[in-house]
Amino acid sequence: MSSVNTTNPDGIFGLNVGVAYKLYLDDLGWFVKPEISYSQEGYLYQRLDYLNFPVALGFDFTDDFNTHIGFQYGLLVGGFDNPEETFYNYNLAFIVGFEFYPVDYLDVGLR
């Protein structure tokens, strides 16, 4: 998030939780991964709540590592002080990331 009042706004930590499903396209490792997640984003004392819908195309290099790219649609659902002054109530993002699985049922990644 950017601000017109400062060149270095302070970020805040927030919750990010969701679910995803990996749908394999063939036996070679290609997959489509639709997700739905709730995310708290913002800076200083302003927190914005988004419902995100990313869809990624990826490839499993091994059983324990994959990479993916895609797009994400985010819908602003709360956290703003004055809804009449909210210019955009959605955002679009390009995503790129990777994931690895150190043990069964644990997914660690960076996007």
PDB file as gemmi writes it, atoms N, CA and C in Angstrom:
CRYST1    1.000    1.000    1.000  90.00  90.00  90.00 P 1                      
ATOM      1  N   MET A   1       0.852  -1.171   0.000  1.00  0.00           N  
ATOM      2  CA  MET A   1       0.000   0.000   0.000  1.00  0.00           C  
ATOM      3  C   MET A   1       0.890   1.223   0.000  1.00  0.00           C  
ATOM      4  N   SER A   2       0.514   2.248  -0.705  1.00  0.00           N  
ATOM      5  CA  SER A   2       1.315   3.465  -0.748  1.00  0.00           C  
ATOM      6  C   SER A   2       0.519   4.626  -0.170  1.00  0.00           C  
ATOM      7  N   SER A   3       1.232   5.664   0.181  1.00  0.00           N  
ATOM      8  CA  SER A   3       0.618   6.846   0.765  1.00  0.00           C  
ATOM      9  C   SER A   3       1.207   8.079   0.093  1.00  0.00           C  
ATOM     10  N   VAL A   4       0.398   9.107  -0.125  1.00  0.00           N  
ATOM     11  CA  VAL A   4       0.899  10.344  -0.719  1.00  0.00           C  
ATOM     12  C   VAL A   4       1.598  11.204   0.318  1.00  0.00           C  
ATOM     13  N   ASN A   5       1.435  10.900   1.610  1.00  0.00           N  
ATOM     14  CA  ASN A   5       2.000  11.721   2.672  1.00  0.00           C  
ATOM     15  C   ASN A   5       3.414  11.315   3.064  1.00  0.00           C  
ATOM     16  N   THR A   6       3.883  10.160   2.630  1.00  0.00           N  
ATOM     17  CA  THR A   6       5.196   9.699   3.031  1.00  0.00           C  
ATOM     18  C   THR A   6       5.784   8.814   1.938  1.00  0.00           C  
ATOM     19  N   THR A   7       7.093   8.756   1.878  1.00  0.00           N  
ATOM     20  CA  THR A   7       7.743   7.891   0.899  1.00  0.00           C  
ATOM     21  C   THR A   7       8.073   6.528   1.473  1.00  0.00           C  
ATOM     22  N   ASN A   8       7.895   6.349   2.795  1.00  0.00           N  
ATOM     23  CA  ASN A   8       8.234   5.089   3.439  1.00  0.00           C  
ATOM     24  C   ASN A   8       7.185   4.746   4.494  1.00  0.00           C  
ATOM     25  N   PRO A   9       5.976   4.340   4.072  1.00  0.00           N  
ATOM     26  CA  PRO A   9       4.956   4.015   5.074  1.00  0.00           C  
ATOM     27  C   PRO A   9       5.340   2.753   5.850  1.00  0.00           C  
ATOM     28  N   ASP A  10       4.998   2.735   7.130  1.00  0.00           N  
ATOM     29  CA  ASP A  10       5.275   1.577   7.978  1.00  0.00           C  
ATOM     30  C   ASP A  10       4.210   0.517   7.757  1.00  0.00           C  
ATOM     31  N   GLY A  11       4.642  -0.709   7.497  1.00  0.00           N  
ATOM     32  CA  GLY A  11       3.714  -1.811   7.314  1.00  0.00           C  
ATOM     33  C   GLY A  11       3.236  -2.356   8.644  1.00  0.00           C  
ATOM     34  N   ILE A  12       2.165  -3.126   8.615  1.00  0.00           N  
ATOM     35  CA  ILE A  12       1.648  -3.785   9.802  1.00  0.00           C  
ATOM     36  C   ILE A  12       1.475  -5.260   9.497  1.00  0.00           C  
ATOM     37  N   PHE A  13       1.538  -6.077  10.527  1.00  0.00           N  
ATOM     38  CA  PHE A  13       1.299  -7.504  10.375  1.00  0.00           C  
ATOM     39  C   PHE A  13      -0.198  -7.755  10.397  1.00  0.00           C  
ATOM     40  N   GLY A  14      -0.626  -8.774   9.639  1.00  0.00           N  
ATOM     41  CA  GLY A  14      -2.033  -9.118   9.610  1.00  0.00           C  
ATOM     42  C   GLY A  14      -2.229 -10.598   9.354  1.00  0.00           C  
ATOM     43  N   LEU A  15      -3.441 -11.016   9.498  1.00  0.00           N  
ATOM     44  CA  LEU A  15      -3.825 -12.411   9.314  1.00  0.00           C  
ATOM     45  C   LEU A  15      -4.002 -12.719   7.832  1.00  0.00           C  
ATOM     46  N   ASN A  16      -3.566 -13.898   7.424  1.00  0.00           N  
ATOM     47  CA  ASN A  16      -3.797 -14.383   6.063  1.00  0.00           C  
ATOM     48  C   ASN A  16      -4.109 -15.860   6.171  1.00  0.00           C  
ATOM     49  N   VAL A  17      -5.349 -16.234   5.868  1.00  0.00           N  
ATOM     50  CA  VAL A  17      -5.777 -17.621   5.995  1.00  0.00           C  
ATOM     51  C   VAL A  17      -6.657 -17.974   4.794  1.00  0.00           C  
ATOM     52  N   GLY A  18      -6.535 -19.207   4.325  1.00  0.00           N  
ATOM     53  CA  GLY A  18      -7.331 -19.610   3.180  1.00  0.00           C  
ATOM     54  C   GLY A  18      -7.211 -21.087   2.889  1.00  0.00           C  
ATOM     55  N   VAL A  19      -7.851 -21.489   1.808  1.00  0.00           N  
ATOM     56  CA  VAL A  19      -7.798 -22.875   1.356  1.00  0.00           C  
ATOM     57  C   VAL A  19      -7.490 -22.888  -0.135  1.00  0.00           C  
ATOM     58  N   ALA A  20      -6.852 -23.980  -0.559  1.00  0.00           N  
ATOM     59  CA  ALA A  20      -6.488 -24.134  -1.963  1.00  0.00           C  
ATOM     60  C   ALA A  20      -6.647 -25.592  -2.363  1.00  0.00           C  
ATOM     61  N   TYR A  21      -6.759 -25.805  -3.664  1.00  0.00           N  
ATOM     62  CA  TYR A  21      -6.840 -27.161  -4.193  1.00  0.00           C  
ATOM     63  C   TYR A  21      -5.966 -27.241  -5.435  1.00  0.00           C  
ATOM     64  N   LYS A  22      -5.142 -28.268  -5.485  1.00  0.00           N  
ATOM     65  CA  LYS A  22      -4.251 -28.459  -6.627  1.00  0.00           C  
ATOM     66  C   LYS A  22      -4.886 -29.472  -7.574  1.00  0.00           C  
ATOM     67  N   LEU A  23      -5.235 -29.027  -8.782  1.00  0.00           N  
ATOM     68  CA  LEU A  23      -5.869 -29.859  -9.803  1.00  0.00           C  
ATOM     69  C   LEU A  23      -4.851 -30.166 -10.887  1.00  0.00           C  
ATOM     70  N   TYR A  24      -4.414 -31.422 -10.964  1.00  0.00           N  
ATOM     71  CA  TYR A  24      -3.391 -31.811 -11.941  1.00  0.00           C  
ATOM     72  C   TYR A  24      -3.986 -31.911 -13.335  1.00  0.00           C  
ATOM     73  N   LEU A  25      -3.256 -31.385 -14.320  1.00  0.00           N  
ATOM     74  CA  LEU A  25      -3.704 -31.392 -15.711  1.00  0.00           C  
ATOM     75  C   LEU A  25      -3.263 -32.635 -16.457  1.00  0.00           C  
ATOM     76  N   ASP A  26      -2.145 -33.230 -16.048  1.00  0.00           N  
ATOM     77  CA  ASP A  26      -1.632 -34.431 -16.702  1.00  0.00           C  
ATOM     78  C   ASP A  26      -0.682 -35.135 -15.738  1.00  0.00           C  
ATOM     79  N   ASP A  27      -0.047 -36.185 -16.198  1.00  0.00           N  
ATOM     80  CA  ASP A  27       0.887 -36.933 -15.363  1.00  0.00           C  
ATOM     81  C   ASP A  27       2.292 -36.330 -15.349  1.00  0.00           C  
ATOM     82  N   LEU A  28       2.503 -35.226 -16.065  1.00  0.00           N  
ATOM     83  CA  LEU A  28       3.837 -34.637 -16.171  1.00  0.00           C  
ATOM     84  C   LEU A  28       4.144 -33.623 -15.074  1.00  0.00           C  
ATOM     85  N   GLY A  29       3.180 -33.268 -14.256  1.00  0.00           N  
ATOM     86  CA  GLY A  29       3.417 -32.353 -13.155  1.00  0.00           C  
ATOM     87  C   GLY A  29       2.772 -30.984 -13.269  1.00  0.00           C  
ATOM     88  N   TRP A  30       2.081 -30.681 -14.369  1.00  0.00           N  
ATOM     89  CA  TRP A  30       1.395 -29.396 -14.515  1.00  0.00           C  
ATOM     90  C   TRP A  30       0.115 -29.398 -13.696  1.00  0.00           C  
ATOM     91  N   PHE A  31      -0.194 -28.251 -13.074  1.00  0.00           N  
ATOM     92  CA  PHE A  31      -1.413 -28.158 -12.277  1.00  0.00           C  
ATOM     93  C   PHE A  31      -1.986 -26.748 -12.319  1.00  0.00           C  
ATOM     94  N   VAL A  32      -3.273 -26.654 -11.996  1.00  0.00           N  
ATOM     95  CA  VAL A  32      -3.972 -25.388 -11.769  1.00  0.00           C  
ATOM     96  C   VAL A  32      -4.355 -25.379 -10.299  1.00  0.00           C  
ATOM     97  N   LYS A  33      -4.130 -24.241  -9.651  1.00  0.00           N  
ATOM     98  CA  LYS A  33      -4.373 -24.163  -8.220  1.00  0.00           C  
ATOM     99  C   LYS A  33      -5.280 -22.972  -7.899  1.00  0.00           C  
ATOM    100  N   PRO A  34      -6.611 -23.196  -7.815  1.00  0.00           N  
ATOM    101  CA  PRO A  34      -7.504 -22.125  -7.368  1.00  0.00           C  
ATOM    102  C   PRO A  34      -7.485 -22.046  -5.838  1.00  0.00           C  
ATOM    103  N   GLU A  35      -7.669 -20.836  -5.327  1.00  0.00           N  
ATOM    104  CA  GLU A  35      -7.652 -20.604  -3.889  1.00  0.00           C  
ATOM    105  C   GLU A  35      -8.715 -19.589  -3.510  1.00  0.00           C  
ATOM    106  N   ILE A  36      -9.004 -19.532  -2.238  1.00  0.00           N  
ATOM    107  CA  ILE A  36      -9.780 -18.451  -1.643  1.00  0.00           C  
ATOM    108  C   ILE A  36      -9.133 -18.156  -0.299  1.00  0.00           C  
ATOM    109  N   SER A  37      -8.919 -16.866  -0.019  1.00  0.00           N  
ATOM    110  CA  SER A  37      -8.258 -16.516   1.237  1.00  0.00           C  
ATOM    111  C   SER A  37      -8.758 -15.175   1.754  1.00  0.00           C  
ATOM    112  N   TYR A  38      -8.632 -15.019   3.060  1.00  0.00           N  
ATOM    113  CA  TYR A  38      -8.914 -13.760   3.742  1.00  0.00           C  
ATOM    114  C   TYR A  38      -7.576 -13.153   4.136  1.00  0.00           C  
ATOM    115  N   SER A  39      -7.378 -11.867   3.861  1.00  0.00           N  
ATOM    116  CA  SER A  39      -6.088 -11.239   4.107  1.00  0.00           C  
ATOM    117  C   SER A  39      -6.278  -9.857   4.726  1.00  0.00           C  
ATOM    118  N   GLN A  40      -5.506  -9.570   5.793  1.00  0.00           N  
ATOM    119  CA  GLN A  40      -5.479  -8.246   6.395  1.00  0.00           C  
ATOM    120  C   GLN A  40      -4.226  -7.537   5.892  1.00  0.00           C  
ATOM    121  N   GLU A  41      -4.409  -6.403   5.238  1.00  0.00           N  
ATOM    122  CA  GLU A  41      -3.313  -5.650   4.648  1.00  0.00           C  
ATOM    123  C   GLU A  41      -3.405  -4.200   5.085  1.00  0.00           C  
ATOM    124  N   GLY A  42      -2.302  -3.456   4.975  1.00  0.00           N  
ATOM    125  CA  GLY A  42      -2.364  -2.045   5.286  1.00  0.00           C  
ATOM    126  C   GLY A  42      -1.054  -1.480   5.767  1.00  0.00           C  
ATOM    127  N   TYR A  43      -1.109  -0.269   6.326  1.00  0.00           N  
ATOM    128  CA  TYR A  43       0.059   0.422   6.848  1.00  0.00           C  
ATOM    129  C   TYR A  43      -0.369   1.299   8.023  1.00  0.00           C  
ATOM    130  N   LEU A  44       0.613   1.643   8.875  1.00  0.00           N  
ATOM    131  CA  LEU A  44       0.388   2.447  10.086  1.00  0.00           C  
ATOM    132  C   LEU A  44      -0.820   1.911  10.859  1.00  0.00           C  
ATOM    133  N   TYR A  45      -1.858   2.727  11.012  1.00  0.00           N  
ATOM    134  CA  TYR A  45      -3.024   2.310  11.793  1.00  0.00           C  
ATOM    135  C   TYR A  45      -4.213   1.938  10.910  1.00  0.00           C  
ATOM    136  N   GLN A  46      -4.008   1.884   9.614  1.00  0.00           N  
ATOM    137  CA  GLN A  46      -5.074   1.540   8.673  1.00  0.00           C  
ATOM    138  C   GLN A  46      -4.943   0.086   8.255  1.00  0.00           C  
ATOM    139  N   ARG A  47      -5.928  -0.728   8.548  1.00  0.00           N  
ATOM    140  CA  ARG A  47      -5.928  -2.122   8.131  1.00  0.00           C  
ATOM    141  C   ARG A  47      -7.096  -2.332   7.169  1.00  0.00           C  
ATOM    142  N   LEU A  48      -6.805  -2.951   6.027  1.00  0.00           N  
ATOM    143  CA  LEU A  48      -7.826  -3.253   5.032  1.00  0.00           C  
ATOM    144  C   LEU A  48      -8.003  -4.757   4.956  1.00  0.00           C  
ATOM    145  N   ASP A  49      -9.252  -5.199   4.898  1.00  0.00           N  
ATOM    146  CA  ASP A  49      -9.572  -6.620   4.855  1.00  0.00           C  
ATOM    147  C   ASP A  49      -9.996  -6.999   3.441  1.00  0.00           C  
ATOM    148  N   TYR A  50      -9.308  -8.006   2.881  1.00  0.00           N  
ATOM    149  CA  TYR A  50      -9.588  -8.450   1.526  1.00  0.00           C  
ATOM    150  C   TYR A  50     -10.000  -9.914   1.499  1.00  0.00           C  
ATOM    151  N   LEU A  51     -10.891 -10.235   0.598  1.00  0.00           N  
ATOM    152  CA  LEU A  51     -11.201 -11.607   0.235  1.00  0.00           C  
ATOM    153  C   LEU A  51     -10.536 -11.820  -1.123  1.00  0.00           C  
ATOM    154  N   ASN A  52      -9.517 -12.703  -1.171  1.00  0.00           N  
ATOM    155  CA  ASN A  52      -8.708 -12.888  -2.370  1.00  0.00           C  
ATOM    156  C   ASN A  52      -9.054 -14.185  -3.085  1.00  0.00           C  
ATOM    157  N   PHE A  53      -8.995 -14.135  -4.407  1.00  0.00           N  
ATOM    158  CA  PHE A  53      -9.281 -15.284  -5.265  1.00  0.00           C  
ATOM    159  C   PHE A  53      -8.135 -15.473  -6.261  1.00  0.00           C  
ATOM    160  N   PRO A  54      -7.017 -16.070  -5.841  1.00  0.00           N  
ATOM    161  CA  PRO A  54      -5.928 -16.327  -6.778  1.00  0.00           C  
ATOM    162  C   PRO A  54      -6.142 -17.625  -7.560  1.00  0.00           C  
ATOM    163  N   VAL A  55      -5.661 -17.628  -8.790  1.00  0.00           N  
ATOM    164  CA  VAL A  55      -5.632 -18.827  -9.630  1.00  0.00           C  
ATOM    165  C   VAL A  55      -4.238 -18.897 -10.238  1.00  0.00           C  
ATOM    166  N   ALA A  56      -3.552 -20.015  -9.996  1.00  0.00           N  
ATOM    167  CA  ALA A  56      -2.168 -20.143 -10.446  1.00  0.00           C  
ATOM    168  C   ALA A  56      -1.999 -21.377 -11.322  1.00  0.00           C  
ATOM    169  N   LEU A  57      -1.097 -21.274 -12.276  1.00  0.00           N  
ATOM    170  CA  LEU A  57      -0.654 -22.398 -13.098  1.00  0.00           C  
ATOM    171  C   LEU A  57       0.740 -22.752 -12.622  1.00  0.00           C  
ATOM    172  N   GLY A  58       0.964 -24.025 -12.320  1.00  0.00           N  
ATOM    173  CA  GLY A  58       2.259 -24.395 -11.764  1.00  0.00           C  
ATOM    174  C   GLY A  58       2.788 -25.702 -12.298  1.00  0.00           C  
ATOM    175  N   PHE A  59       4.007 -26.004 -11.834  1.00  0.00           N  
ATOM    176  CA  PHE A  59       4.680 -27.224 -12.246  1.00  0.00           C  
ATOM    177  C   PHE A  59       5.411 -27.820 -11.048  1.00  0.00           C  
ATOM    178  N   ASP A  60       5.208 -29.121 -10.810  1.00  0.00           N  
ATOM    179  CA  ASP A  60       5.925 -29.855  -9.771  1.00  0.00           C  
ATOM    180  C   ASP A  60       7.248 -30.358 -10.342  1.00  0.00           C  
ATOM    181  N   PHE A  61       8.356 -29.804  -9.857  1.00  0.00           N  
ATOM    182  CA  PHE A  61       9.667 -30.277 -10.295  1.00  0.00           C  
ATOM    183  C   PHE A  61      10.010 -31.608  -9.636  1.00  0.00           C  
ATOM    184  N   THR A  62       9.637 -31.744  -8.376  1.00  0.00           N  
ATOM    185  CA  THR A  62       9.798 -32.995  -7.630  1.00  0.00           C  
ATOM    186  C   THR A  62       8.540 -33.182  -6.793  1.00  0.00           C  
ATOM    187  N   ASP A  63       8.493 -34.243  -6.021  1.00  0.00           N  
ATOM    188  CA  ASP A  63       7.364 -34.447  -5.117  1.00  0.00           C  
ATOM    189  C   ASP A  63       7.347 -33.417  -3.990  1.00  0.00           C  
ATOM    190  N   ASP A  64       8.485 -32.760  -3.748  1.00  0.00           N  
ATOM    191  CA  ASP A  64       8.606 -31.836  -2.627  1.00  0.00           C  
ATOM    192  C   ASP A  64       8.771 -30.372  -3.022  1.00  0.00           C  
ATOM    193  N   PHE A  65       8.756 -30.031  -4.321  1.00  0.00           N  
ATOM    194  CA  PHE A  65       9.011 -28.658  -4.738  1.00  0.00           C  
ATOM    195  C   PHE A  65       8.226 -28.315  -5.997  1.00  0.00           C  
ATOM    196  N   ASN A  66       7.599 -27.123  -6.012  1.00  0.00           N  
ATOM    197  CA  ASN A  66       6.921 -26.643  -7.217  1.00  0.00           C  
ATOM    198  C   ASN A  66       7.074 -25.132  -7.320  1.00  0.00           C  
ATOM    199  N   THR A  67       6.759 -24.618  -8.487  1.00  0.00           N  
ATOM    200  CA  THR A  67       6.716 -23.187  -8.734  1.00  0.00           C  
ATOM    201  C   THR A  67       5.427 -22.871  -9.492  1.00  0.00           C  
ATOM    202  N   HIS A  68       4.956 -21.629  -9.369  1.00  0.00           N  
ATOM    203  CA  HIS A  68       3.681 -21.279  -9.998  1.00  0.00           C  
ATOM    204  C   HIS A  68       3.631 -19.786 -10.331  1.00  0.00           C  
ATOM    205  N   ILE A  69       2.774 -19.447 -11.299  1.00  0.00           N  
ATOM    206  CA  ILE A  69       2.474 -18.063 -11.673  1.00  0.00           C  
ATOM    207  C   ILE A  69       0.981 -17.962 -11.902  1.00  0.00           C  
ATOM    208  N   GLY A  70       0.443 -16.763 -11.791  1.00  0.00           N  
ATOM    209  CA  GLY A  70      -0.985 -16.592 -12.021  1.00  0.00           C  
ATOM    210  C   GLY A  70      -1.451 -15.187 -11.720  1.00  0.00           C  
ATOM    211  N   PHE A  71      -2.758 -15.061 -11.499  1.00  0.00           N  
ATOM    212  CA  PHE A  71      -3.393 -13.792 -11.201  1.00  0.00           C  
ATOM    213  C   PHE A  71      -4.253 -13.917  -9.952  1.00  0.00           C  
ATOM    214  N   GLN A  72      -4.474 -12.776  -9.305  1.00  0.00           N  
ATOM    215  CA  GLN A  72      -5.294 -12.751  -8.100  1.00  0.00           C  
ATOM    216  C   GLN A  72      -6.256 -11.575  -8.162  1.00  0.00           C  
ATOM    217  N   TYR A  73      -7.516 -11.837  -7.869  1.00  0.00           N  
ATOM    218  CA  TYR A  73      -8.532 -10.803  -7.726  1.00  0.00           C  
ATOM    219  C   TYR A  73      -8.802 -10.643  -6.239  1.00  0.00           C  
ATOM    220  N   GLY A  74      -8.704  -9.424  -5.726  1.00  0.00           N  
ATOM    221  CA  GLY A  74      -8.964  -9.152  -4.318  1.00  0.00           C  
ATOM    222  C   GLY A  74     -10.136  -8.209  -4.159  1.00  0.00           C  
ATOM    223  N   LEU A  75     -11.082  -8.578  -3.312  1.00  0.00           N  
ATOM    224  CA  LEU A  75     -12.277  -7.773  -3.062  1.00  0.00           C  
ATOM    225  C   LEU A  75     -12.181  -7.171  -1.666  1.00  0.00           C  
ATOM    226  N   LEU A  76     -12.234  -5.847  -1.562  1.00  0.00           N  
ATOM    227  CA  LEU A  76     -12.179  -5.148  -0.288  1.00  0.00           C  
ATOM    228  C   LEU A  76     -13.487  -5.381   0.456  1.00  0.00           C  
ATOM    229  N   VAL A  77     -13.404  -6.007   1.635  1.00  0.00           N  
ATOM    230  CA  VAL A  77     -14.619  -6.344   2.384  1.00  0.00           C  
ATOM    231  C   VAL A  77     -14.732  -5.610   3.710  1.00  0.00           C  
ATOM    232  N   GLY A  78     -13.697  -4.897   4.135  1.00  0.00           N  
ATOM    233  CA  GLY A  78     -13.792  -4.173   5.410  1.00  0.00           C  
ATOM    234  C   GLY A  78     -12.484  -3.524   5.781  1.00  0.00           C  
ATOM    235  N   GLY A  79     -12.533  -2.813   6.920  1.00  0.00           N  
ATOM    236  CA  GLY A  79     -11.348  -2.194   7.460  1.00  0.00           C  
ATOM    237  C   GLY A  79     -11.185  -0.731   7.100  1.00  0.00           C  
ATOM    238  N   PHE A  80     -12.021  -0.207   6.223  1.00  0.00           N  
ATOM    239  CA  PHE A  80     -11.914   1.199   5.838  1.00  0.00           C  
ATOM    240  C   PHE A  80     -12.801   2.041   6.762  1.00  0.00           C  
ATOM    241  N   ASP A  81     -12.369   3.276   7.009  1.00  0.00           N  
ATOM    242  CA  ASP A  81     -13.088   4.148   7.939  1.00  0.00           C  
ATOM    243  C   ASP A  81     -14.326   4.791   7.316  1.00  0.00           C  
ATOM    244  N   ASN A  82     -14.212   5.218   6.062  1.00  0.00           N  
ATOM    245  CA  ASN A  82     -15.304   5.926   5.410  1.00  0.00           C  
ATOM    246  C   ASN A  82     -15.564   5.293   4.047  1.00  0.00           C  
ATOM    247  N   PRO A  83     -16.588   4.431   3.921  1.00  0.00           N  
ATOM    248  CA  PRO A  83     -16.834   3.745   2.641  1.00  0.00           C  
ATOM    249  C   PRO A  83     -17.091   4.687   1.468  1.00  0.00           C  
ATOM    250  N   GLU A  84     -17.615   5.895   1.727  1.00  0.00           N  
ATOM    251  CA  GLU A  84     -17.887   6.833   0.638  1.00  0.00           C  
ATOM    252  C   GLU A  84     -16.598   7.350   0.007  1.00  0.00           C  
ATOM    253  N   GLU A  85     -15.479   7.336   0.744  1.00  0.00           N  
ATOM    254  CA  GLU A  85     -14.208   7.833   0.224  1.00  0.00           C  
ATOM    255  C   GLU A  85     -13.358   6.724  -0.393  1.00  0.00           C  
ATOM    256  N   THR A  86     -13.843   5.503  -0.398  1.00  0.00           N  
ATOM    257  CA  THR A  86     -13.095   4.389  -0.969  1.00  0.00           C  
ATOM    258  C   THR A  86     -13.240   4.428  -2.484  1.00  0.00           C  
ATOM    259  N   PHE A  87     -12.136   4.683  -3.176  1.00  0.00           N  
ATOM    260  CA  PHE A  87     -12.164   4.806  -4.625  1.00  0.00           C  
ATOM    261  C   PHE A  87     -12.208   3.440  -5.290  1.00  0.00           C  
ATOM    262  N   TYR A  88     -11.311   2.529  -4.862  1.00  0.00           N  
ATOM    263  CA  TYR A  88     -11.279   1.185  -5.426  1.00  0.00           C  
ATOM    264  C   TYR A  88     -11.724   0.203  -4.346  1.00  0.00           C  
ATOM    265  N   ASN A  89     -12.630  -0.697  -4.682  1.00  0.00           N  
ATOM    266  CA  ASN A  89     -13.028  -1.730  -3.733  1.00  0.00           C  
ATOM    267  C   ASN A  89     -12.534  -3.105  -4.177  1.00  0.00           C  
ATOM    268  N   TYR A  90     -11.554  -3.133  -5.067  1.00  0.00           N  
ATOM    269  CA  TYR A  90     -10.956  -4.377  -5.528  1.00  0.00           C  
ATOM    270  C   TYR A  90      -9.515  -4.110  -5.949  1.00  0.00           C  
ATOM    271  N   ASN A  91      -8.754  -5.177  -6.120  1.00  0.00           N  
ATOM    272  CA  ASN A  91      -7.424  -5.052  -6.708  1.00  0.00           C  
ATOM    273  C   ASN A  91      -7.120  -6.285  -7.540  1.00  0.00           C  
ATOM    274  N   LEU A  92      -6.238  -6.130  -8.485  1.00  0.00           N  
ATOM    275  CA  LEU A  92      -5.766  -7.225  -9.329  1.00  0.00           C  
ATOM    276  C   LEU A  92      -4.262  -7.326  -9.141  1.00  0.00           C  
ATOM    277  N   ALA A  93      -3.763  -8.562  -9.080  1.00  0.00           N  
ATOM    278  CA  ALA A  93      -2.333  -8.762  -8.858  1.00  0.00           C  
ATOM    279  C   ALA A  93      -1.828  -9.907  -9.721  1.00  0.00           C  
ATOM    280  N   PHE A  94      -0.571  -9.803 -10.127  1.00  0.00           N  
ATOM    281  CA  PHE A  94       0.145 -10.886 -10.784  1.00  0.00           C  
ATOM    282  C   PHE A  94       0.925 -11.595  -9.687  1.00  0.00           C  
ATOM    283  N   ILE A  95       0.835 -12.931  -9.620  1.00  0.00           N  
ATOM    284  CA  ILE A  95       1.517 -13.670  -8.561  1.00  0.00           C  
ATOM    285  C   ILE A  95       2.544 -14.622  -9.156  1.00  0.00           C  
ATOM    286  N   VAL A  96       3.628 -14.790  -8.434  1.00  0.00           N  
ATOM    287  CA  VAL A  96       4.659 -15.757  -8.782  1.00  0.00           C  
ATOM    288  C   VAL A  96       5.198 -16.288  -7.460  1.00  0.00           C  
ATOM    289  N   GLY A  97       5.464 -17.574  -7.400  1.00  0.00           N  
ATOM    290  CA  GLY A  97       5.933 -18.127  -6.141  1.00  0.00           C  
ATOM    291  C   GLY A  97       6.451 -19.539  -6.273  1.00  0.00           C  
ATOM    292  N   PHE A  98       6.860 -20.076  -5.135  1.00  0.00           N  
ATOM    293  CA  PHE A  98       7.300 -21.464  -5.058  1.00  0.00           C  
ATOM    294  C   PHE A  98       6.872 -22.048  -3.728  1.00  0.00           C  
ATOM    295  N   GLU A  99       6.814 -23.362  -3.654  1.00  0.00           N  
ATOM    296  CA  GLU A  99       6.431 -24.073  -2.442  1.00  0.00           C  
ATOM    297  C   GLU A  99       7.292 -25.312  -2.301  1.00  0.00           C  
ATOM    298  N   PHE A 100       7.547 -25.688  -1.060  1.00  0.00           N  
ATOM    299  CA  PHE A 100       8.156 -26.986  -0.812  1.00  0.00           C  
ATOM    300  C   PHE A 100       7.478 -27.617   0.380  1.00  0.00           C  
ATOM    301  N   TYR A 101       7.582 -28.932   0.458  1.00  0.00           N  
ATOM    302  CA  TYR A 101       6.881 -29.727   1.455  1.00  0.00           C  
ATOM    303  C   TYR A 101       7.900 -30.505   2.289  1.00  0.00           C  
ATOM    304  N   PRO A 102       8.317 -29.947   3.438  1.00  0.00           N  
ATOM    305  CA  PRO A 102       9.333 -30.636   4.240  1.00  0.00           C  
ATOM    306  C   PRO A 102       8.820 -31.935   4.855  1.00  0.00           C  
ATOM    307  N   VAL A 103       7.546 -32.004   5.198  1.00  0.00           N  
ATOM    308  CA  VAL A 103       6.919 -33.220   5.727  1.00  0.00           C  
ATOM    309  C   VAL A 103       5.503 -33.298   5.157  1.00  0.00           C  
ATOM    310  N   ASP A 104       4.878 -34.443   5.293  1.00  0.00           N  
ATOM    311  CA  ASP A 104       3.500 -34.594   4.818  1.00  0.00           C  
ATOM    312  C   ASP A 104       2.575 -33.602   5.519  1.00  0.00           C  
ATOM    313  N   TYR A 105       1.652 -33.030   4.765  1.00  0.00           N  
ATOM    314  CA  TYR A 105       0.629 -32.099   5.250  1.00  0.00           C  
ATOM    315  C   TYR A 105       1.192 -30.772   5.741  1.00  0.00           C  
ATOM    316  N   LEU A 106       2.408 -30.410   5.347  1.00  0.00           N  
ATOM    317  CA  LEU A 106       2.957 -29.102   5.660  1.00  0.00           C  
ATOM    318  C   LEU A 106       3.503 -28.485   4.385  1.00  0.00           C  
ATOM    319  N   ASP A 107       2.976 -27.340   4.025  1.00  0.00           N  
ATOM    320  CA  ASP A 107       3.344 -26.628   2.814  1.00  0.00           C  
ATOM    321  C   ASP A 107       3.999 -25.307   3.206  1.00  0.00           C  
ATOM    322  N   VAL A 108       5.239 -25.080   2.782  1.00  0.00           N  
ATOM    323  CA  VAL A 108       5.954 -23.851   3.061  1.00  0.00           C  
ATOM    324  C   VAL A 108       6.223 -23.174   1.719  1.00  0.00           C  
ATOM    325  N   GLY A 109       5.863 -21.908   1.615  1.00  0.00           N  
ATOM    326  CA  GLY A 109       6.055 -21.249   0.336  1.00  0.00           C  
ATOM    327  C   GLY A 109       6.301 -19.767   0.452  1.00  0.00           C  
ATOM    328  N   LEU A 110       6.650 -19.179  -0.670  1.00  0.00           N  
ATOM    329  CA  LEU A 110       6.863 -17.738  -0.772  1.00  0.00           C  
ATOM    330  C   LEU A 110       6.180 -17.282  -2.055  1.00  0.00           C  
ATOM    331  N   ARG A 111       5.377 -16.221  -1.938  1.00  0.00           N  
ATOM    332  CA  ARG A 111       4.683 -15.705  -3.111  1.00  0.00           C  
ATOM    333  C   ARG A 111       4.936 -14.219  -3.184  1.00  0.00           C  
TER     334      ARG A 111                                                      
END                                                                             
